[in-house]
Amino acid sequence: METYTFLRQLADSWALLALTLIFLGVVLWALRPGSNAVHRDIANSIFRNEKQPGDPNKDPKSAKEA
């Protein structure tokens, strides 16, 4: 059997199956029930060290002009 033919058959069957299972595993791991708190903490981490948060009602254009 030629090397190319063997590798082509391997990629068409087992490698595709392995990559599909890895993808599904990563998606299920990210969406597991216990990860909600971790994702919330990561999403809010950029605000963790703010000393004075900005005013959400203030227009950003008026802050540049002032």
PQR file with spaces between the fields and no chain letter, atoms N, CA, C, O and H, PARSE charges and radii, in Angstrom:
ATOM       1  N    MET     1       0.850   -1.175    0.000 -0.4000 1.5000
ATOM       2  CA   MET     1       0.000    0.000    0.000 -0.0000 2.0000
ATOM       3  C    MET     1       0.898    1.242    0.000  0.5500 1.7000
ATOM       4  O    MET     1       1.878    1.309    0.742 -0.5500 1.4000
ATOM       5  N    GLU     2       0.566    2.189   -0.810 -0.4000 1.5000
ATOM       6  CA   GLU     2       1.332    3.417   -0.866 -0.0000 2.0000
ATOM       7  C    GLU     2       1.102    4.262    0.377  0.5500 1.7000
ATOM       8  O    GLU     2       0.042    4.198    1.000 -0.5500 1.4000
ATOM       9  H    GLU     2      -0.230    2.135   -1.413  0.4000 1.0000
ATOM      10  N    THR     3       2.091    5.042    0.722 -0.4000 1.5000
ATOM      11  CA   THR     3       1.999    5.889    1.913 -0.0000 2.0000
ATOM      12  C    THR     3       0.888    6.922    1.759  0.5500 1.7000
ATOM      13  O    THR     3       0.128    7.164    2.696 -0.5500 1.4000
ATOM      14  H    THR     3       2.952    5.094    0.215  0.4000 1.0000
ATOM      15  N    TYR     4       0.794    7.526    0.588 -0.4000 1.5000
ATOM      16  CA   TYR     4      -0.237    8.531    0.362 -0.0000 2.0000
ATOM      17  C    TYR     4      -1.634    7.943    0.526  0.5500 1.7000
ATOM      18  O    TYR     4      -2.493    8.549    1.167 -0.5500 1.4000
ATOM      19  H    TYR     4       1.411    7.329   -0.174  0.4000 1.0000
ATOM      20  N    THR     5      -1.861    6.784   -0.041 -0.4000 1.5000
ATOM      21  CA   THR     5      -3.168    6.142    0.050 -0.0000 2.0000
ATOM      22  C    THR     5      -3.513    5.821    1.491  0.5500 1.7000
ATOM      23  O    THR     5      -4.647    6.022    1.926 -0.5500 1.4000
ATOM      24  H    THR     5      -1.163    6.292   -0.562  0.4000 1.0000
ATOM      25  N    PHE     6      -2.531    5.321    2.231 -0.4000 1.5000
ATOM      26  CA   PHE     6      -2.770    5.002    3.641 -0.0000 2.0000
ATOM      27  C    PHE     6      -3.105    6.249    4.440  0.5500 1.7000
ATOM      28  O    PHE     6      -4.060    6.251    5.217 -0.5500 1.4000
ATOM      29  H    PHE     6      -1.610    5.158    1.877  0.4000 1.0000
ATOM      30  N    LEU     7      -2.327    7.312    4.258 -0.4000 1.5000
ATOM      31  CA   LEU     7      -2.577    8.542    4.996 -0.0000 2.0000
ATOM      32  C    LEU     7      -3.899    9.184    4.602  0.5500 1.7000
ATOM      33  O    LEU     7      -4.573    9.779    5.443 -0.5500 1.4000
ATOM      34  H    LEU     7      -1.551    7.310    3.628  0.4000 1.0000
ATOM      35  N    ARG     8      -4.273    9.070    3.345 -0.4000 1.5000
ATOM      36  CA   ARG     8      -5.545    9.616    2.880 -0.0000 2.0000
ATOM      37  C    ARG     8      -6.717    8.877    3.527  0.5500 1.7000
ATOM      38  O    ARG     8      -7.679    9.507    3.966 -0.5500 1.4000
ATOM      39  H    ARG     8      -3.726    8.586    2.662  0.4000 1.0000
ATOM      40  N    GLN     9      -6.643    7.560    3.588 -0.4000 1.5000
ATOM      41  CA   GLN     9      -7.698    6.782    4.225 -0.0000 2.0000
ATOM      42  C    GLN     9      -7.770    7.071    5.723  0.5500 1.7000
ATOM      43  O    GLN     9      -8.854    7.145    6.300 -0.5500 1.4000
ATOM      44  H    GLN     9      -5.861    7.048    3.232  0.4000 1.0000
ATOM      45  N    LEU    10      -6.607    7.231    6.340 -0.4000 1.5000
ATOM      46  CA   LEU    10      -6.567    7.547    7.767 -0.0000 2.0000
ATOM      47  C    LEU    10      -7.206    8.899    8.045  0.5500 1.7000
ATOM      48  O    LEU    10      -7.987    9.045    8.986 -0.5500 1.4000
ATOM      49  H    LEU    10      -5.726    7.171    5.871  0.4000 1.0000
ATOM      50  N    ALA    11      -6.869    9.892    7.216 -0.4000 1.5000
ATOM      51  CA   ALA    11      -7.434   11.226    7.401 -0.0000 2.0000
ATOM      52  C    ALA    11      -8.931   11.246    7.130  0.5500 1.7000
ATOM      53  O    ALA    11      -9.672   11.965    7.800 -0.5500 1.4000
ATOM      54  H    ALA    11      -6.235    9.773    6.452  0.4000 1.0000
ATOM      55  N    ASP    12      -9.381   10.471    6.162 -0.4000 1.5000
ATOM      56  CA   ASP    12     -10.798   10.444    5.830 -0.0000 2.0000
ATOM      57  C    ASP    12     -11.644    9.778    6.899  0.5500 1.7000
ATOM      58  O    ASP    12     -12.829   10.090    7.022 -0.5500 1.4000
ATOM      59  H    ASP    12      -8.780    9.886    5.617  0.4000 1.0000
ATOM      60  N    SER    13     -11.077    8.879    7.668 -0.4000 1.5000
ATOM      61  CA   SER    13     -11.904    8.137    8.619 -0.0000 2.0000
ATOM      62  C    SER    13     -11.541    8.455   10.066  0.5500 1.7000
ATOM      63  O    SER    13     -12.276    9.176   10.741 -0.5500 1.4000
ATOM      64  H    SER    13     -10.114    8.626    7.568  0.4000 1.0000
ATOM      65  N    TRP    14     -10.444    7.940   10.540 -0.4000 1.5000
ATOM      66  CA   TRP    14     -10.135    8.021   11.970 -0.0000 2.0000
ATOM      67  C    TRP    14      -9.733    9.412   12.432  0.5500 1.7000
ATOM      68  O    TRP    14     -10.112    9.827   13.528 -0.5500 1.4000
ATOM      69  H    TRP    14      -9.846    7.354    9.992  0.4000 1.0000
ATOM      70  N    ALA    15      -8.980   10.135   11.627 -0.4000 1.5000
ATOM      71  CA   ALA    15      -8.587   11.483   12.031 -0.0000 2.0000
ATOM      72  C    ALA    15      -9.804   12.401   12.092  0.5500 1.7000
ATOM      73  O    ALA    15      -9.915   13.222   13.001 -0.5500 1.4000
ATOM      74  H    ALA    15      -8.672    9.798   10.738  0.4000 1.0000
ATOM      75  N    LEU    16     -10.713   12.268   11.133 -0.4000 1.5000
ATOM      76  CA   LEU    16     -11.933   13.064   11.151 -0.0000 2.0000
ATOM      77  C    LEU    16     -12.773   12.732   12.381  0.5500 1.7000
ATOM      78  O    LEU    16     -13.308   13.631   13.029 -0.5500 1.4000
ATOM      79  H    LEU    16     -10.622   11.601   10.394  0.4000 1.0000
ATOM      80  N    LEU    17     -12.887   11.476   12.696 -0.4000 1.5000
ATOM      81  CA   LEU    17     -13.633   11.067   13.881 -0.0000 2.0000
ATOM      82  C    LEU    17     -12.977   11.605   15.152  0.5500 1.7000
ATOM      83  O    LEU    17     -13.670   12.105   16.038 -0.5500 1.4000
ATOM      84  H    LEU    17     -12.452   10.746   12.169  0.4000 1.0000
ATOM      85  N    ALA    18     -11.663   11.511   15.250 -0.4000 1.5000
ATOM      86  CA   ALA    18     -10.949   11.993   16.436 -0.0000 2.0000
ATOM      87  C    ALA    18     -11.110   13.501   16.597  0.5500 1.7000
ATOM      88  O    ALA    18     -11.362   13.977   17.704 -0.5500 1.4000
ATOM      89  H    ALA    18     -11.100   11.105   14.531  0.4000 1.0000
ATOM      90  N    LEU    19     -10.969   14.253   15.520 -0.4000 1.5000
ATOM      91  CA   LEU    19     -11.111   15.706   15.603 -0.0000 2.0000
ATOM      92  C    LEU    19     -12.547   16.118   15.946  0.5500 1.7000
ATOM      93  O    LEU    19     -12.757   17.090   16.671 -0.5500 1.4000
ATOM      94  H    LEU    19     -10.763   13.867   14.621  0.4000 1.0000
ATOM      95  N    THR    20     -13.522   15.388   15.431 -0.4000 1.5000
ATOM      96  CA   THR    20     -14.914   15.668   15.771 -0.0000 2.0000
ATOM      97  C    THR    20     -15.174   15.416   17.252  0.5500 1.7000
ATOM      98  O    THR    20     -15.859   16.205   17.903 -0.5500 1.4000
ATOM      99  H    THR    20     -13.351   14.598   14.843  0.4000 1.0000
ATOM     100  N    LEU    21     -14.639   14.336   17.784 -0.4000 1.5000
ATOM     101  CA   LEU    21     -14.813   14.042   19.208 -0.0000 2.0000
ATOM     102  C    LEU    21     -14.102   15.066   20.086  0.5500 1.7000
ATOM     103  O    LEU    21     -14.622   15.454   21.132 -0.5500 1.4000
ATOM     104  H    LEU    21     -14.082   13.695   17.255  0.4000 1.0000
ATOM     105  N    ILE    22     -12.925   15.503   19.671 -0.4000 1.5000
ATOM     106  CA   ILE    22     -12.213   16.544   20.427 -0.0000 2.0000
ATOM     107  C    ILE    22     -13.009   17.845   20.418  0.5500 1.7000
ATOM     108  O    ILE    22     -13.141   18.500   21.452 -0.5500 1.4000
ATOM     109  H    ILE    22     -12.503   15.189   18.821  0.4000 1.0000
ATOM     110  N    PHE    23     -13.535   18.219   19.269 -0.4000 1.5000
ATOM     111  CA   PHE    23     -14.340   19.438   19.170 -0.0000 2.0000
ATOM     112  C    PHE    23     -15.566   19.363   20.077  0.5500 1.7000
ATOM     113  O    PHE    23     -15.853   20.306   20.814 -0.5500 1.4000
ATOM     114  H    PHE    23     -13.428   17.687   18.429  0.4000 1.0000
ATOM     115  N    LEU    24     -16.282   18.254   20.025 -0.4000 1.5000
ATOM     116  CA   LEU    24     -17.465   18.094   20.871 -0.0000 2.0000
ATOM     117  C    LEU    24     -17.095   18.108   22.348  0.5500 1.7000
ATOM     118  O    LEU    24     -17.830   18.664   23.165 -0.5500 1.4000
ATOM     119  H    LEU    24     -16.049   17.488   19.427  0.4000 1.0000
ATOM     120  N    GLY    25     -15.964   17.503   22.696 -0.4000 1.5000
ATOM     121  CA   GLY    25     -15.514   17.520   24.085 -0.0000 2.0000
ATOM     122  C    GLY    25     -15.208   18.916   24.577  0.5500 1.7000
ATOM     123  O    GLY    25     -15.562   19.262   25.704 -0.5500 1.4000
ATOM     124  H    GLY    25     -15.368   17.052   22.032  0.4000 1.0000
ATOM     125  N    VAL    26     -14.559   19.727   23.760 -0.4000 1.5000
ATOM     126  CA   VAL    26     -14.243   21.102   24.151 -0.0000 2.0000
ATOM     127  C    VAL    26     -15.513   21.930   24.306  0.5500 1.7000
ATOM     128  O    VAL    26     -15.636   22.710   25.250 -0.5500 1.4000
ATOM     129  H    VAL    26     -14.271   19.446   22.845  0.4000 1.0000
ATOM     130  N    VAL    27     -16.453   21.764   23.387 -0.4000 1.5000
ATOM     131  CA   VAL    27     -17.711   22.506   23.480 -0.0000 2.0000
ATOM     132  C    VAL    27     -18.490   22.106   24.723  0.5500 1.7000
ATOM     133  O    VAL    27     -18.997   22.968   25.440 -0.5500 1.4000
ATOM     134  H    VAL    27     -16.353   21.131   22.620  0.4000 1.0000
ATOM     135  N    LEU    28     -18.589   20.811   24.986 -0.4000 1.5000
ATOM     136  CA   LEU    28     -19.313   20.360   26.186 -0.0000 2.0000
ATOM     137  C    LEU    28     -18.611   20.802   27.461  0.5500 1.7000
ATOM     138  O    LEU    28     -19.270   21.122   28.450 -0.5500 1.4000
ATOM     139  H    LEU    28     -18.177   20.110   24.403  0.4000 1.0000
ATOM     140  N    TRP    29     -17.281   20.825   27.451 -0.4000 1.5000
ATOM     141  CA   TRP    29     -16.537   21.268   28.634 -0.0000 2.0000
ATOM     142  C    TRP    29     -16.781   22.754   28.882  0.5500 1.7000
ATOM     143  O    TRP    29     -16.932   23.166   30.032 -0.5500 1.4000
ATOM     144  H    TRP    29     -16.745   20.566   26.648  0.4000 1.0000
ATOM     145  N    ALA    30     -16.823   23.562   27.830 -0.4000 1.5000
ATOM     146  CA   ALA    30     -17.042   24.998   27.994 -0.0000 2.0000
ATOM     147  C    ALA    30     -18.467   25.305   28.437  0.5500 1.7000
ATOM     148  O    ALA    30     -18.699   26.303   29.120 -0.5500 1.4000
ATOM     149  H    ALA    30     -16.701   23.228   26.896  0.4000 1.0000
ATOM     150  N    LEU    31     -19.418   24.468   28.060 -0.4000 1.5000
ATOM     151  CA   LEU    31     -20.825   24.717   28.390 -0.0000 2.0000
ATOM     152  C    LEU    31     -21.316   23.910   29.583  0.5500 1.7000
ATOM     153  O    LEU    31     -22.520   23.845   29.832 -0.5500 1.4000
ATOM     154  H    LEU    31     -19.230   23.658   27.505  0.4000 1.0000
ATOM     155  N    ARG    32     -20.396   23.293   30.325 -0.4000 1.5000
ATOM     156  CA   ARG    32     -20.819   22.481   31.464 -0.0000 2.0000
ATOM     157  C    ARG    32     -21.503   23.362   32.511  0.5500 1.7000
ATOM     158  O    ARG    32     -21.214   24.557   32.584 -0.5500 1.4000
ATOM     159  H    ARG    32     -19.418   23.346   30.123  0.4000 1.0000
ATOM     160  N    PRO    33     -22.395   22.805   33.315 -0.5600 1.5000
ATOM     161  CA   PRO    33     -23.170   23.606   34.267  0.2800 2.0000
ATOM     162  C    PRO    33     -22.317   24.364   35.294  0.5500 1.7000
ATOM     163  O    PRO    33     -22.693   25.469   35.684 -0.5500 1.4000
ATOM     164  N    GLY    34     -21.211   23.824   35.735 -0.4000 1.5000
ATOM     165  CA   GLY    34     -20.416   24.483   36.761 -0.0000 2.0000
ATOM     166  C    GLY    34     -19.530   25.600   36.261  0.5500 1.7000
ATOM     167  O    GLY    34     -18.875   26.264   37.065 -0.5500 1.4000
ATOM     168  H    GLY    34     -20.905   22.926   35.418  0.4000 1.0000
ATOM     169  N    SER    35     -19.486   25.832   34.953 -0.4000 1.5000
ATOM     170  CA   SER    35     -18.564   26.832   34.420 -0.0000 2.0000
ATOM     171  C    SER    35     -19.159   28.228   34.334  0.5500 1.7000
ATOM     172  O    SER    35     -18.466   29.163   33.934 -0.5500 1.4000
ATOM     173  H    SER    35     -20.018   25.293   34.300  0.4000 1.0000
ATOM     174  N    ASN    36     -20.412   28.392   34.696 -0.4000 1.5000
ATOM     175  CA   ASN    36     -21.060   29.699   34.591 -0.0000 2.0000
ATOM     176  C    ASN    36     -20.345   30.741   35.453  0.5500 1.7000
ATOM     177  O    ASN    36     -20.122   31.863   34.999 -0.5500 1.4000
ATOM     178  H    ASN    36     -20.975   27.633   35.021  0.4000 1.0000
ATOM     179  N    ALA    37     -19.988   30.393   36.675 -0.4000 1.5000
ATOM     180  CA   ALA    37     -19.305   31.340   37.551 -0.0000 2.0000
ATOM     181  C    ALA    37     -17.917   31.687   37.020  0.5500 1.7000
ATOM     182  O    ALA    37     -17.484   32.835   37.119 -0.5500 1.4000
ATOM     183  H    ALA    37     -20.169   29.481   37.044  0.4000 1.0000
ATOM     184  N    VAL    38     -17.230   30.721   36.467 -0.4000 1.5000
ATOM     185  CA   VAL    38     -15.897   30.969   35.909 -0.0000 2.0000
ATOM     186  C    VAL    38     -15.992   31.924   34.727  0.5500 1.7000
ATOM     187  O    VAL    38     -15.201   32.861   34.629 -0.5500 1.4000
ATOM     188  H    VAL    38     -17.581   29.788   36.387  0.4000 1.0000
ATOM     189  N    HIS    39     -16.947   31.702   33.828 -0.4000 1.5000
ATOM     190  CA   HIS    39     -17.100   32.571   32.664 -0.0000 2.0000
ATOM     191  C    HIS    39     -17.502   33.981   33.085  0.5500 1.7000
ATOM     192  O    HIS    39     -17.032   34.953   32.494 -0.5500 1.4000
ATOM     193  H    HIS    39     -17.590   30.940   33.907  0.4000 1.0000
ATOM     194  N    ARG    40     -18.358   34.112   34.092 -0.4000 1.5000
ATOM     195  CA   ARG    40     -18.763   35.427   34.591 -0.0000 2.0000
ATOM     196  C    ARG    40     -17.571   36.159   35.191  0.5500 1.7000
ATOM     197  O    ARG    40     -17.410   37.361   34.979 -0.5500 1.4000
ATOM     198  H    ARG    40     -18.740   33.323   34.573  0.4000 1.0000
ATOM     199  N    ASP    41     -16.726   35.436   35.949 -0.4000 1.5000
ATOM     200  CA   ASP    41     -15.546   36.038   36.551 -0.0000 2.0000
ATOM     201  C    ASP    41     -14.560   36.499   35.479  0.5500 1.7000
ATOM     202  O    ASP    41     -13.989   37.584   35.590 -0.5500 1.4000
ATOM     203  H    ASP    41     -16.857   34.460   36.122  0.4000 1.0000
ATOM     204  N    ILE    42     -14.358   35.694   34.453 -0.4000 1.5000
ATOM     205  CA   ILE    42     -13.448   36.064   33.369 -0.0000 2.0000
ATOM     206  C    ILE    42     -13.992   37.276   32.609  0.5500 1.7000
ATOM     207  O    ILE    42     -13.227   38.170   32.248 -0.5500 1.4000
ATOM     208  H    ILE    42     -14.822   34.813   34.363  0.4000 1.0000
ATOM     209  N    ALA    43     -15.287   37.314   32.364 -0.4000 1.5000
ATOM     210  CA   ALA    43     -15.882   38.428   31.624 -0.0000 2.0000
ATOM     211  C    ALA    43     -15.764   39.738   32.392  0.5500 1.7000
ATOM     212  O    ALA    43     -15.615   40.796   31.782 -0.5500 1.4000
ATOM     213  H    ALA    43     -15.909   36.587   32.657  0.4000 1.0000
ATOM     214  N    ASN    44     -15.828   39.685   33.711 -0.4000 1.5000
ATOM     215  CA   ASN    44     -15.765   40.897   34.525 -0.0000 2.0000
ATOM     216  C    ASN    44     -14.362   41.222   35.006  0.5500 1.7000
ATOM     217  O    ASN    44     -14.184   42.210   35.717 -0.5500 1.4000
ATOM     218  H    ASN    44     -15.949   38.825   34.207  0.4000 1.0000
ATOM     219  N    SER    45     -13.367   40.437   34.649 -0.4000 1.5000
ATOM     220  CA   SER    45     -12.014   40.648   35.168 -0.0000 2.0000
ATOM     221  C    SER    45     -11.395   41.957   34.694  0.5500 1.7000
ATOM     222  O    SER    45     -10.529   42.501   35.380 -0.5500 1.4000
ATOM     223  H    SER    45     -13.511   39.634   34.071  0.4000 1.0000
ATOM     224  N    ILE    46     -11.809   42.474   33.549 -0.4000 1.5000
ATOM     225  CA   ILE    46     -11.227   43.731   33.075 -0.0000 2.0000
ATOM     226  C    ILE    46     -11.654   44.919   33.932  0.5500 1.7000
ATOM     227  O    ILE    46     -11.007   45.965   33.896 -0.5500 1.4000
ATOM     228  H    ILE    46     -12.511   42.032   32.991  0.4000 1.0000
ATOM     229  N    PHE    47     -12.734   44.776   34.704 -0.4000 1.5000
ATOM     230  CA   PHE    47     -13.217   45.856   35.556 -0.0000 2.0000
ATOM     231  C    PHE    47     -12.728   45.723   36.994  0.5500 1.7000
ATOM     232  O    PHE    47     -13.053   46.566   37.831 -0.5500 1.4000
ATOM     233  H    PHE    47     -13.260   43.926   34.734  0.4000 1.0000
ATOM     234  N    ARG    48     -11.963   44.696   37.295 -0.4000 1.5000
ATOM     235  CA   ARG    48     -11.614   44.378   38.668 -0.0000 2.0000
ATOM     236  C    ARG    48     -10.791   45.466   39.360  0.5500 1.7000
ATOM     237  O    ARG    48     -10.997   45.709   40.549 -0.5500 1.4000
ATOM     238  H    ARG    48     -11.699   44.012   36.615  0.4000 1.0000
ATOM     239  N    ASN    49      -9.872   46.125   38.661 -0.4000 1.5000
ATOM     240  CA   ASN    49      -8.976   47.081   39.307 -0.0000 2.0000
ATOM     241  C    ASN    49      -9.296   48.531   38.983  0.5500 1.7000
ATOM     242  O    ASN    49      -8.427   49.394   39.110 -0.5500 1.4000
ATOM     243  H    ASN    49      -9.704   45.927   37.695  0.4000 1.0000
ATOM     244  N    GLU    50     -10.507   48.812   38.575 -0.4000 1.5000
ATOM     245  CA   GLU    50     -10.878   50.200   38.321 -0.0000 2.0000
ATOM     246  C    GLU    50     -11.057   50.938   39.633  0.5500 1.7000
ATOM     247  O    GLU    50     -11.741   50.461   40.539 -0.5500 1.4000
ATOM     248  H    GLU    50     -11.212   48.111   38.472  0.4000 1.0000
ATOM     249  N    LYS    51     -10.435   52.110   39.731 -0.4000 1.5000
ATOM     250  CA   LYS    51     -10.583   52.910   40.942 -0.0000 2.0000
ATOM     251  C    LYS    51     -11.825   53.783   40.866  0.5500 1.7000
ATOM     252  O    LYS    51     -12.509   54.000   41.866 -0.5500 1.4000
ATOM     253  H    LYS    51      -9.879   52.498   38.995  0.4000 1.0000
ATOM     254  N    GLN    52     -12.110   54.282   39.663 -0.4000 1.5000
ATOM     255  CA   GLN    52     -13.294   55.119   39.495 -0.0000 2.0000
ATOM     256  C    GLN    52     -13.940   54.789   38.162  0.5500 1.7000
ATOM     257  O    GLN    52     -13.476   55.252   37.120 -0.5500 1.4000
ATOM     258  H    GLN    52     -11.554   54.105   38.851  0.4000 1.0000
ATOM     259  N    PRO    53     -15.011   53.991   38.178 -0.5600 1.5000
ATOM     260  CA   PRO    53     -15.655   53.628   36.916  0.2800 2.0000
ATOM     261  C    PRO    53     -16.286   54.848   36.257  0.5500 1.7000
ATOM     262  O    PRO    53     -16.649   55.813   36.929 -0.5500 1.4000
ATOM     263  N    GLY    54     -16.409   54.792   34.950 -0.4000 1.5000
ATOM     264  CA   GLY    54     -17.001   55.891   34.202 -0.0000 2.0000
ATOM     265  C    GLY    54     -18.509   55.941   34.381  0.5500 1.7000
ATOM     266  O    GLY    54     -19.136   54.966   34.795 -0.5500 1.4000
ATOM     267  H    GLY    54     -16.114   54.007   34.404  0.4000 1.0000
ATOM     268  N    ASP    55     -19.072   57.085   34.063 -0.4000 1.5000
ATOM     269  CA   ASP    55     -20.513   57.277   34.163 -0.0000 2.0000
ATOM     270  C    ASP    55     -21.172   56.723   32.900  0.5500 1.7000
ATOM     271  O    ASP    55     -20.891   57.223   31.811 -0.5500 1.4000
ATOM     272  H    ASP    55     -18.562   57.877   33.727  0.4000 1.0000
ATOM     273  N    PRO    56     -22.039   55.707   33.001 -0.5600 1.5000
ATOM     274  CA   PRO    56     -22.638   55.118   31.800  0.2800 2.0000
ATOM     275  C    PRO    56     -23.587   56.075   31.089  0.5500 1.7000
ATOM     276  O    PRO    56     -23.889   55.873   29.913 -0.5500 1.4000
ATOM     277  N    ASN    57     -24.068   57.123   31.783 -0.4000 1.5000
ATOM     278  CA   ASN    57     -25.011   58.078   31.166 -0.0000 2.0000
ATOM     279  C    ASN    57     -24.299   59.224   30.480  0.5500 1.7000
ATOM     280  O    ASN    57     -24.944   60.008   29.785 -0.5500 1.4000
ATOM     281  H    ASN    57     -23.822   57.287   32.738  0.4000 1.0000
ATOM     282  N    LYS    58     -23.007   59.350   30.647 -0.4000 1.5000
ATOM     283  CA   LYS    58     -22.256   60.447   30.071 -0.0000 2.0000
ATOM     284  C    LYS    58     -21.919   60.130   28.614  0.5500 1.7000
ATOM     285  O    LYS    58     -21.552   59.004   28.278 -0.5500 1.4000
ATOM     286  H    LYS    58     -22.483   58.713   31.212  0.4000 1.0000
ATOM     287  N    ASP    59     -22.049   61.139   27.762 -0.4000 1.5000
ATOM     288  CA   ASP    59     -21.761   60.997   26.341 -0.0000 2.0000
ATOM     289  C    ASP    59     -20.255   60.978   26.132  0.5500 1.7000
ATOM     290  O    ASP    59     -19.584   61.908   26.577 -0.5500 1.4000
ATOM     291  H    ASP    59     -22.347   62.054   28.035  0.4000 1.0000
ATOM     292  N    PRO    60     -19.681   59.960   25.473 -0.5600 1.5000
ATOM     293  CA   PRO    60     -18.232   59.899   25.283  0.2800 2.0000
ATOM     294  C    PRO    60     -17.693   61.059   24.444  0.5500 1.7000
ATOM     295  O    PRO    60     -16.535   61.441   24.612 -0.5500 1.4000
ATOM     296  N    LYS    61     -18.505   61.632   23.539 -0.4000 1.5000
ATOM     297  CA   LYS    61     -18.040   62.744   22.722 -0.0000 2.0000
ATOM     298  C    LYS    61     -17.831   63.999   23.572  0.5500 1.7000
ATOM     299  O    LYS    61     -16.889   64.756   23.338 -0.5500 1.4000
ATOM     300  H    LYS    61     -19.446   61.321   23.402  0.4000 1.0000
ATOM     301  N    SER    62     -18.701   64.218   24.552 -0.4000 1.5000
ATOM     302  CA   SER    62     -18.556   65.416   25.398 -0.0000 2.0000
ATOM     303  C    SER    62     -17.334   65.291   26.310  0.5500 1.7000
ATOM     304  O    SER    62     -16.770   66.308   26.713 -0.5500 1.4000
ATOM     305  H    SER    62     -19.466   63.603   24.743  0.4000 1.0000
ATOM     306  N    ALA    63     -16.914   64.078   26.641 -0.4000 1.5000
ATOM     307  CA   ALA    63     -15.725   63.893   27.474 -0.0000 2.0000
ATOM     308  C    ALA    63     -14.463   64.261   26.696  0.5500 1.7000
ATOM     309  O    ALA    63     -13.504   64.760   27.285 -0.5500 1.4000
ATOM     310  H    ALA    63     -17.371   63.251   26.314  0.4000 1.0000
ATOM     311  N    LYS    64     -14.449   64.022   25.386 -0.4000 1.5000
ATOM     312  CA   LYS    64     -13.297   64.390   24.572 -0.0000 2.0000
ATOM     313  C    LYS    64     -13.176   65.892   24.405  0.5500 1.7000
ATOM     314  O    LYS    64     -12.072   66.435   24.347 -0.5500 1.4000
ATOM     315  H    LYS    64     -15.228   63.617   24.908  0.4000 1.0000
ATOM     316  N    GLU    65     -14.335   66.571   24.327 -0.4000 1.5000
ATOM     317  CA   GLU    65     -14.332   68.023   24.130 -0.0000 2.0000
ATOM     318  C    GLU    65     -13.946   68.766   25.393  0.5500 1.7000
ATOM     319  O    GLU    65     -13.401   69.867   25.311 -0.5500 1.4000
ATOM     320  H    GLU    65     -15.231   66.130   24.374  0.4000 1.0000
ATOM     321  N    ALA    66     -14.211   68.202   26.548 -0.4000 1.5000
ATOM     322  CA   ALA    66     -13.969   68.898   27.820 -0.0000 2.0000
ATOM     323  C    ALA    66     -12.516   68.918   28.209  0.5500 1.7000
ATOM     324  O    ALA    66     -12.164   69.467   29.253 -0.5500 1.4000
ATOM     325  H    ALA    66     -14.653   67.308   26.614  0.4000 1.0000
